Amino acid sequence: QTKPQQKEAVVSTQSTGEFGKALLQNHTYKSLREQLLQRVSNSLACYRQNCAAPSQPGQLILPETLKLLPLYSHCLLRSPALMPSVEVSFDEKSNLLQRLAMMNVEQSELFLYPRLYNLNTSTLGNEGMPPIIRSSYDRIRESGPHLLDNGLVLILWLGSNTPSKWLQEVMGVTVIDQVDPTVGNLQPFDNPTSVRIREIIDEIRTKRRQHLRLNVVRQKDKTEHIFMQFLVEDKTEQGMNYTDFLCSIHREIRNILS
């Protein structure tokens, strides 16, 4: 029986192993994607054949402690350290590999699947962290600010319809075009929303091994691709979205067992 902690171990091992192979053996992105898809499918097919209770062929069966294995495998393929991109240089990819090799399991999980927080005033609460939403562009709102954290990057994304009141209280401006994307830190303002947002950012920073500079990205700006590359459930030019990836695994499992 698979132990709960083995899920994290699988994630960490896959991350460092696949990244290292891709860099050292000059694998193409397509071949690496196919290898990872095959590896995950074989593991889950083996579980279904030897461990799982009988079920309908059309049903995808996942071990309770490995339900997130397909998700993290997909995130691995979506990582800037692996995915082909003209925006990420070879040196930057090498740097990400080195950082990843030094991460513990919790850090590598966060790196693969970033946390995306809803910073709307109505969801902030008075303490603790705000709600986490799924890492997909479909889940965010033009009328709401969101904060993304992957352990190495901290991004404040501002939707084009972010309320003027929120902008005034947190950014010190009334329209989004006046927001300075290069601020690096938020100025302190004497109102509850400003205090609460800065508390959230400080809470994240205290848990990281290095100081995270705040990157501000406005919706539809040229720099928005920096934010969107971390929305790991979404489709890209080089790869499928998470739902399609899951369907591919399911088809491969059925082919293996047929």
Secondary structure, 3 states (H helix, E strand, C coil): CCCHHHHHHHHHHHHHHHHHHHHHHCCCHHHHHHHHHHHHHHHHHHHHHHCCCCCCCCCCCCCHHHCCHHHHHHHHHHCCCCCCCCCCCHHHHHHHHHHHHCCCHHHHHHHHCCEEEECCHHHCCCCCCCCEECCCHHHCCCCCEEEEECCCCEEEEECCCCCHHHHHHHCCCCCHHHCCCCCECCCCCCCHHHHHHHHHHHHHHHCCCCCCCEEEEECCCCCHHHHHCCCCCCCCCCCCCHHHHHHHHHHHHHHHHC
